[in-house]
Amino acid sequence: MFESLSPLAGRQMLRGLFEAALAAVDPLQAVPRHLPPRPRGRTVVVGAGKAAARMALALEQAWDGPLSGLVVTRYGHGEPCRQIEVVEAGHPMPDDAGLQAAQRIRAMVGGLGPDDLVVALVSGGGSALLTAPAAGISLADKRAVTSALLKSGAPIGEMNCVRRHLSSIKGGKLGQACGLATVWTLVLSDIPGDDPRTVASGPTLADDSTPADALAVLRRHGIEPPAPVLRLLQAPPVAAAAAPLGPREVRVIATAQAALEAAEATARRQGLGCLVLGNAIEGEARHVGRVHAGIARQVAEQGQPGRRPLVLLSGGETTVTVTGNGRGGRNAEFLLGAQIGLAGLDRVWGLAADTDGIDGSETNAGAVFGPDSWERGQALGLSATDLLARNDAYGWFEALGDLVVTGPTRTNVNDFRALLVV
């Protein structure tokens, strides 16, 4: 049956795998399985991230008792919650709406006692959305550093190390503000390795990195920070007395691995072989694409490491070092790199998309290609290599009508990648 698979049918098959992956990490499914016991006192819900509003909605639907609180999410990613306020703010660049929301969240948890419960809903994107600059630096300073990091190709773990040390609320500081209240943190992970301290820069979880670590990240990527940031990171450490804290619990409720396993199960039900290459793959997007293409070519030509029909799946978060002025996020850049590596090879399809529905700063989740894409691009007079050199993978897939557009998914476990070889 797969020998006669049409270019359109192959694209639809990969879209189906992506949709299965998204369904497996929907907060409406994940949150109710990890609810805390009801407290004797108040339940205050706070949170930040691209999935924060849907996590809040899931909690409202499953919770038996009164709730109050506030979560902040990206513009366009809200949900119609009734008890928990949803604020939308800027991402990936922090803005004043995120600053005001962070200040309100910190005030909400102040003064709670041992009978009270704070439920913290944390997901990817929270580092930008929950913005509260450390003393001595401004929002403009944070925006300048964020912009430089985004262009540098720094991996997400390094970016969030810097963000923690430029914040008065991340790196466990929000958890400290909760005092003697019980803090129950639910984490929807977009971080390779799923360390909950790194997701959204860990607002409720203790941080063991140092300002020197953050400064080393900036120097490693050739970033010259604003003077107030440099002074902050170079300042001698000040020992603070440890305040007593209430019980703490953290649970990672959805991951890239869960999304890949759901896609794998769907592929096998359709009669496809499947290899999961990894759930935490990082690196320069175009280079990771070429490596994936090399594996797909080995499958097609040698039947190794598996025989076709076969789907290669992977997750994680690649990066893009921006040197051109084109459009396109890391998933489009990965996919164009893979397509260049597969030039001349028939019967291969590919899809790469961000599970949050937004690839970089564009409105598409990612892109898809089929065996017909290369010839169609050439017929339009496009040069894939030239577009990739300009960081304009978006231009290639837009011209071919091969963008994957989902709108905000209100979940976020990072990148989803699939190559189908038949």
Secondary structure by P-SEA (a helix, b strand, c coil): ccccccaaaaaaaaaaaaaaaaaaaccccccccccccccccbbbbbccccaaaaaaaaaaacccbbbbbbbbbccccccccccbbbbbbbcccccaaaaaaaaaaaaaaccccccbbbbbbbccccccccccccccccaaaaaaaaaaaaaccccaaaaaaaaaaacccccaaaaaaacccbbbbbbbccccccccccccccccccccccaaaaaaaaaaacccccaaaaaaaaccbbbbccccccbbbbbbcccaaaaaaaaaaaaaaabbbbbbccccccccaaaaaaaaaaaaaaaacccccccccbbbbbbbbbbbbccccccccaaaaaaaaaaaaacccccccbbbbbcccccccccccccccccaaaaaaaaacccaaaaaaaccaaaaaaaaccccccccccccccbbbbbbcc
